[in-house]
Amino acid sequence: MNWITNIIEPPRLLLVWQPLSDAVSRSRRIVGEIIRDDSNYTFRYLPGTEDFNAACHLGFEGYPAFDISEREHTHGVLESFMLRLPPRKRSDFSKFLASFRIPAEAIVSDFALLGYSEARLPGDGFSIINPYDDAVAPCQFVSEVSGYRHHKGLEMELEVERELAFEPDRENPFDANAIKITVESVTIGYVNKCQTAAFSSWIRCGRVHATIDRKNGTTLKPRLLMFVSVT
């Protein structure tokens, strides 16, 4: 099993939302950002952006803890988002860490853990993504192969630790910055759009390597996760 050996402390995280209904586009939309300044945390909505406007059109009404009518929030920010994670005092917390390939003895802040885990909960459509802005290598993390269930990888025998390749998809009609994830030249999904800027830099320098970490999810909504290592 791969393990994270270099913990990244992010300066900011992104709040992402997607509709729960398959009746509308379920594309993930960046609706806010969480900024860390020493021990202070600020949450900001991103009104006026294409993603925010599209999310509102699809029914986004804000994050429950923070009134959408106020753009910036500074009270109880970290505490509110940490409610999405199990408490550290739980007897099985080390298993939770291991699911994201973080060793039990690792020193990882609450803020960093939100990004490593993505802080997903069933039934609300939110996730918290580390965009890896200016991340200092070496670093490692687990990330989902976006769109896996809509590509040919679903039909392939993709064993754990299978090597993955990355390829810019400049002709993508939805996102000119999209990056394909491939196995033997077959597209199995895409890099999370929140992380394409970082991946583009790593790819240009030949510094990123990834393998299949595991499959999970459900029969109707299978997920594929990869272990990413940046040298």
C-alpha positions as CSV (number, residue, x, y, z in Angstrom):
1,M,0.0,0.0,0.0
2,N,1.2,3.5,-0.8
3,W,1.4,6.0,2.1
4,I,1.6,9.8,2.3
5,T,5.1,10.7,3.6
6,N,5.0,14.5,3.0
7,I,2.0,16.4,4.5
8,I,1.1,19.6,2.6
9,E,-0.4,22.5,4.6
10,P,-2.6,24.3,2.1
11,P,-3.2,28.1,2.1
12,R,-6.7,27.6,0.8
13,L,-9.3,25.0,0.0
14,L,-12.2,25.1,-2.4
15,L,-15.8,24.3,-1.6
16,V,-17.4,22.3,-4.4
17,W,-21.1,21.5,-4.9
18,Q,-23.0,19.3,-7.3
19,P,-26.7,18.5,-7.7
20,L,-27.8,15.2,-6.2
21,S,-30.4,14.6,-9.0
22,D,-29.4,12.9,-12.2
23,A,-32.1,14.8,-14.0
24,V,-29.8,17.8,-14.3
25,S,-26.1,18.3,-15.0
26,R,-24.1,16.9,-12.1
27,S,-20.9,18.7,-13.0
28,R,-19.1,19.9,-9.9
29,R,-19.1,23.6,-9.4
30,I,-16.7,25.7,-7.3
31,V,-18.9,27.8,-5.1
32,G,-16.6,29.1,-2.4
33,E,-13.1,29.1,-0.9
34,I,-11.7,28.7,2.6
35,I,-8.7,30.8,3.3
36,R,-6.2,30.2,6.1
37,D,-4.2,33.0,7.6
38,D,-2.1,31.7,10.5
39,S,-4.8,30.4,12.8
40,N,-7.6,32.5,11.3
41,Y,-10.0,31.1,8.7
42,T,-12.3,32.9,6.3
43,F,-15.0,31.4,4.1
44,R,-16.0,33.3,0.9
45,Y,-18.7,32.6,-1.6
46,L,-17.6,33.3,-5.2
47,P,-20.6,35.2,-6.7
48,G,-20.2,36.3,-10.3
49,T,-18.1,33.3,-11.3
50,E,-19.4,31.0,-14.0
51,D,-19.5,28.0,-11.6
52,F,-21.3,29.9,-8.9
53,N,-24.0,31.3,-11.3
54,A,-24.5,27.8,-12.8
55,A,-24.8,26.3,-9.4
56,C,-27.5,28.8,-8.3
57,H,-29.4,28.1,-11.5
58,L,-29.4,24.4,-10.6
59,G,-30.7,25.0,-7.1
60,F,-27.6,25.8,-5.0
61,E,-28.8,27.8,-1.9
62,G,-25.5,28.1,0.0
63,Y,-23.7,26.0,2.5
64,P,-26.1,25.4,5.5
65,A,-23.8,27.0,8.1
66,F,-23.2,30.2,6.1
67,D,-25.8,32.6,4.8
68,I,-25.4,33.0,1.0
69,S,-26.5,36.6,1.2
70,E,-23.2,37.4,2.9
71,R,-20.2,36.9,0.7
72,E,-17.6,36.6,3.5
73,H,-17.7,34.7,6.8
74,T,-15.1,34.6,9.6
75,H,-16.9,33.1,12.6
76,G,-16.7,29.4,13.3
77,V,-15.4,28.6,9.8
78,L,-13.1,25.7,10.6
79,E,-15.3,24.3,13.3
80,S,-18.3,24.2,10.9
81,F,-16.5,22.4,8.2
82,M,-14.8,19.9,10.6
83,L,-18.3,18.6,11.5
84,R,-18.0,16.8,8.2
85,L,-15.2,14.6,9.6
86,P,-15.2,12.0,12.4
87,P,-13.7,13.3,15.6
88,R,-10.1,12.4,16.3
89,K,-10.9,10.7,19.6
90,R,-12.9,7.9,17.8
91,S,-11.3,4.5,18.3
92,D,-11.3,3.9,14.5
93,F,-9.9,7.3,13.5
94,S,-6.6,5.6,12.4
95,K,-8.7,3.6,9.9
96,F,-10.2,6.8,8.6
97,L,-6.7,8.3,8.1
98,A,-5.6,5.1,6.4
99,S,-8.4,5.3,3.8
100,F,-6.6,8.4,2.5
101,R,-3.2,6.8,2.9
102,I,-2.2,9.0,5.9
103,P,-0.2,7.1,8.5
104,A,-1.7,7.1,12.0
105,E,1.4,8.7,13.4
106,A,1.4,11.6,10.9
107,I,1.0,15.2,12.1
108,V,-1.8,16.7,10.0
109,S,-3.8,19.8,10.8
110,D,-7.6,19.9,10.7
111,F,-7.4,22.2,7.8
112,A,-5.1,20.0,5.8
113,L,-7.2,16.9,6.6
114,L,-10.3,18.6,5.1
115,G,-8.4,18.7,1.8
116,Y,-6.9,15.3,2.0
117,S,-10.3,13.7,2.8
118,E,-12.5,15.9,0.6
119,A,-14.9,15.9,3.6
120,R,-17.7,14.2,1.7
121,L,-21.0,13.4,3.3
122,P,-23.7,11.3,1.7
123,G,-26.7,13.3,0.6
124,D,-25.6,16.9,0.5
125,G,-23.4,17.2,-2.7
126,F,-20.5,19.1,-1.1
127,S,-16.8,18.3,-1.1
128,I,-13.8,20.3,-0.1
129,I,-10.9,20.2,-2.5
130,N,-7.2,21.1,-2.1
131,P,-6.2,22.8,-5.4
132,Y,-2.5,22.4,-4.5
133,D,-1.7,26.0,-5.1
134,D,2.1,26.3,-5.1
135,A,2.5,23.0,-3.4
136,V,6.1,22.2,-2.5
137,A,7.3,18.8,-3.8
138,P,7.7,16.1,-2.8
139,C,4.0,15.4,-2.0
140,Q,1.5,12.7,-2.3
141,F,-2.3,12.5,-2.1
142,V,-5.3,10.4,-3.1
143,S,-7.7,11.9,-5.7
144,E,-10.8,10.7,-7.5
145,V,-10.7,10.0,-11.2
146,S,-13.5,12.4,-12.3
147,G,-16.1,11.0,-14.6
148,Y,-14.9,7.4,-14.3
149,R,-18.3,5.9,-14.6
150,H,-18.9,7.7,-18.0
151,H,-15.7,6.4,-19.7
152,K,-14.3,3.1,-21.0
153,G,-12.3,2.4,-17.9
154,L,-15.5,1.1,-16.4
155,E,-15.2,-1.8,-18.9
156,M,-11.5,-2.5,-18.2
157,E,-9.8,-4.7,-15.7
158,L,-8.1,-2.0,-13.7
159,E,-6.1,-3.6,-10.9
160,V,-4.7,-1.8,-7.9
161,E,-1.3,-0.1,-8.6
162,R,-1.9,0.0,-12.3
163,E,0.1,2.9,-13.8
164,L,-1.9,5.9,-15.1
165,A,-0.9,8.5,-17.6
166,F,-2.0,12.2,-18.0
167,E,-2.7,14.0,-21.2
168,P,-4.0,17.6,-21.8
169,D,-7.3,17.5,-23.6
170,R,-7.1,20.8,-25.5
171,E,-10.0,19.9,-27.7
172,N,-12.4,19.3,-24.8
173,P,-15.6,21.2,-25.7
174,F,-16.4,21.8,-22.0
175,D,-13.0,22.7,-20.6
176,A,-10.0,23.7,-22.6
177,N,-7.8,23.1,-19.5
178,A,-9.1,19.5,-19.0
179,I,-6.5,16.7,-18.4
180,K,-7.3,13.2,-19.4
181,I,-6.3,10.2,-17.3
182,T,-5.5,7.2,-19.5
183,V,-4.5,3.5,-19.3
184,E,-2.8,2.2,-22.5
185,S,-4.1,5.3,-24.3
186,V,-7.7,4.6,-23.3
187,T,-9.4,7.5,-21.4
188,I,-10.7,6.3,-18.1
189,G,-11.6,9.8,-16.7
190,Y,-10.2,13.2,-15.9
191,V,-8.3,15.1,-13.3
192,N,-10.5,17.1,-10.9
193,K,-10.9,20.5,-12.5
194,C,-9.9,22.2,-9.2
195,Q,-6.5,20.7,-9.6
196,T,-5.8,21.0,-13.3
197,A,-3.5,24.1,-12.9
198,A,-1.3,22.2,-10.5
199,F,-1.3,19.0,-12.6
200,S,-0.4,21.0,-15.8
201,S,2.7,22.4,-14.1
202,W,3.7,19.0,-12.8
203,I,3.1,17.3,-16.2
204,R,5.2,19.9,-18.0
205,C,8.1,19.2,-15.6
206,G,7.6,15.4,-15.7
207,R,7.2,15.3,-12.0
208,V,3.9,13.6,-11.5
209,H,3.2,9.9,-11.2
210,A,0.0,8.0,-10.4
211,T,-1.4,4.6,-9.9
212,I,-4.8,3.1,-9.2
213,D,-5.4,3.1,-5.4
214,R,-8.8,1.5,-5.2
215,K,-12.4,1.3,-6.4
216,N,-15.4,2.1,-4.3
217,G,-18.8,3.7,-4.5
218,T,-21.9,1.8,-5.6
219,T,-22.9,-0.2,-8.6
220,L,-24.8,2.7,-10.0
221,K,-22.2,5.3,-9.1
222,P,-18.8,3.6,-9.0
223,R,-15.7,5.6,-8.1
224,L,-12.1,5.1,-8.9
225,L,-9.3,6.7,-6.8
226,M,-5.7,7.2,-7.7
227,F,-2.6,7.7,-5.6
228,V,-0.6,10.7,-6.9
229,S,3.0,11.3,-6.2
230,V,4.8,14.5,-7.1
231,T,8.6,14.4,-7.1
